[in-house]
Amino acid sequence: MTATVELLTPDKPRPKAQSPWLSWLYLTLAIAGGVLPWMANLAFMRDYGPSFDLSVFVSLANANPAAQSLSRDLLVGASAVTIWMVVESRRLQMRHLWLVLLSSVTIAFAFAAPLFLCLRERRLAELAREAGSSEASGLG
């Protein structure tokens, strides 16, 4: 199975950037998405030993139907969004996707997803500026 990557070319319309505040909102959510899960992770390590025992963590994440629901919801949702992030970053020719993907497993998906959205908004703004300068110089 191969994925088709659509490259932006001068004859294709470029995506419009959103308001600049949107990237700051995503960045704020990324910070919260990094801090809040790690507060829980630190409490887990305090209660279950200083080493992060992944098997105990997964066991507790499936300890009851409510925890199972949240764990499965995160697994499926994060998987779908991660696939989209890879496809979208290629489509927009974004740099540093590897940092976002690495942060998803080392910090939290709740950090990585809004961080990606922040970087995406900044890339869309960059593409809009490039399109504007091309049109202004008569290349558009």
Phi, psi and omega in degrees: 000128179243147178261139177270130179252120180269117179269146177282129178233163183301332182276351178260140179294140178274149179295144178278139178281149176278184177297145181301332182294336183296319179295325178290324176297315177299320179295320177298317178295324177298316179298313177298322180290342174270318185287310186297312177297324181287335172297318178292320179298318179295321176296321176300313181293327177295318184279331187241014177109151186293336176275145182276095181280102185298322181295321177292319179301312179295321178299315179291327178292346178241021187291335181209168183301325179294315178295320177298317180300312180295318180296315181290323177300313179296317181299311182290312180298315180294325178296313180296315182292325178295318176299314178299319180300318180295312181297314182294321180294325176290317181300319182268001181054049179280151177258159171069028176300326182303327178293320178295313181295319178296319180294335179297324181262343180259331179253286177182149174297327178295342173271313187295317183297310177292330175297316177301315181297323175298311180296324178295315178300319179294323177292318177299320177295319178298315179295322178294320177296317179298318179295320178295319180287328176293318179294320181295328181270003177087010180267349187274000000 
